[in-house]
């Protein structure tokens, strides 16, 4: 292999390492208590809810049915990962069936 390939591999590895370290350093400075901490804890759920809401607004009856079923699964099990998996599987199965 040429020197250019080794320089590229080393450079990409270094950049990847720096990105991971910067995330670790940034996370260590985030607040652990208070309003900002509560907001950051709620952020992933808010993003998922906004994306799903947008898909349901512009979607068909199929998306509405799937959204309601996922909401029920999430409310009953309190496991959002399980609800998301079920929603993905359900929408894929319904679309495969041509509904």
C-alpha positions, 0 to 999 in steps of 0.5 A: 500500500502507498503512503497516501493510503496509510496517511488517509487511514491514520487521519480518519482514525485520528478524526474518529478518536477526536470526535469520540473524545470531544463527545465524552468531554462535552457530556461531562460538562452537561448539567446533572440536575435542574431544568436543563438536565430534565430537558435533555433527558426528554429530548430523544422522546420529543424528537421521536414524537415529532417525527411520528406525528409528522408522518401521521399527519401526512400519512394515510389511514395505515399510518394512523392505525399503526400509530394508535397501535404503537401508542397502546403498546407503549402505554401498556408495556412502558417499553418504547423500544418494544413499541417502536419495533412493533410499529416498524414490523406492523407497518412493513407487514401491512405495506407488504400485504398491500393494505 
